[in-house]
Amino acid sequence: SADNSLAESFNAALKRELLQGASAFPDQATAYRAVFRWTNRYNTRRRHSAIGQLTPNSYENTYAAARSATLTEAA
């Protein structure tokens, strides 16, 4: 599991946040949509401790602005 710690963490979060308390999805399409929505939220809006409790979108925007300012100052 040490080799797959990132995947294990992601799968644990998926199970904990999406599947907890649910016995089953009615069909495959419903399960697919639910996982897709959860994954989209996880990758864009969910706050992550590794990046200072920012959302990935906020972190990317902050990083891009800082990098742009650094490049402008260097020029």
C-alpha positions as CSV (number, residue, x, y, z in Angstrom):
1,S,0.0,0.0,0.0
2,A,3.0,2.4,0.5
3,D,3.6,2.3,-3.3
4,N,0.0,3.2,-3.9
5,S,-0.6,5.7,-1.1
6,L,-2.1,8.4,-3.3
7,A,-4.6,5.9,-5.0
8,E,-5.4,4.4,-1.6
9,S,-6.1,7.9,-0.1
10,F,-8.3,8.8,-3.1
11,N,-10.2,5.5,-2.9
12,A,-10.7,5.9,0.9
13,A,-12.1,9.4,0.4
14,L,-14.4,8.2,-2.4
15,K,-15.8,5.4,-0.2
16,R,-16.1,7.6,2.9
17,E,-17.7,10.6,1.2
18,L,-19.8,9.0,-1.5
19,L,-20.6,5.4,-0.5
20,Q,-21.1,5.7,3.3
21,G,-24.6,4.7,4.2
22,A,-25.5,3.7,0.7
23,S,-26.2,0.0,0.1
24,A,-26.2,0.1,-3.7
25,F,-26.9,2.2,-6.7
26,P,-30.0,1.3,-8.7
27,D,-28.1,0.9,-11.9
28,Q,-24.7,1.4,-13.5
29,A,-25.5,4.7,-15.1
30,T,-26.6,6.2,-11.7
31,A,-23.3,4.9,-10.1
32,Y,-21.3,6.4,-13.0
33,R,-22.9,9.8,-12.7
34,A,-22.5,9.9,-8.9
35,V,-18.8,9.0,-9.1
36,F,-18.3,11.5,-11.9
37,R,-19.9,14.3,-9.9
38,W,-17.9,13.4,-6.8
39,T,-14.6,13.3,-8.8
40,N,-15.3,16.6,-10.4
41,R,-15.9,18.2,-7.0
42,Y,-12.8,16.5,-5.6
43,N,-10.6,17.8,-8.4
44,T,-12.0,21.4,-8.5
45,R,-13.9,22.5,-5.4
46,R,-13.0,20.3,-2.5
47,R,-10.5,21.8,0.0
48,H,-7.3,19.9,0.3
49,S,-5.0,19.9,3.4
50,A,-1.9,19.5,1.3
51,I,-2.4,22.9,-0.3
52,G,-3.4,24.9,2.8
53,Q,-7.1,24.0,2.8
54,L,-7.6,25.7,-0.6
55,T,-9.6,24.3,-3.4
56,P,-7.5,23.1,-6.4
57,N,-9.0,25.8,-8.6
58,S,-8.0,28.5,-6.1
59,Y,-4.5,27.1,-5.6
60,E,-4.0,27.0,-9.4
61,N,-5.2,30.6,-9.8
62,T,-3.0,31.9,-7.0
63,Y,0.0,30.0,-8.3
64,A,-0.6,31.3,-11.9
65,A,-0.9,34.9,-10.6
66,A,2.2,34.6,-8.5
67,R,4.2,33.1,-11.4
68,S,3.0,35.8,-13.8
69,A,4.0,38.5,-11.4
70,T,7.4,36.9,-11.0
71,L,7.9,36.6,-14.7
72,T,6.8,40.3,-15.2
73,E,9.3,41.5,-12.5
74,A,12.1,39.5,-14.1
75,A,11.5,41.0,-17.5
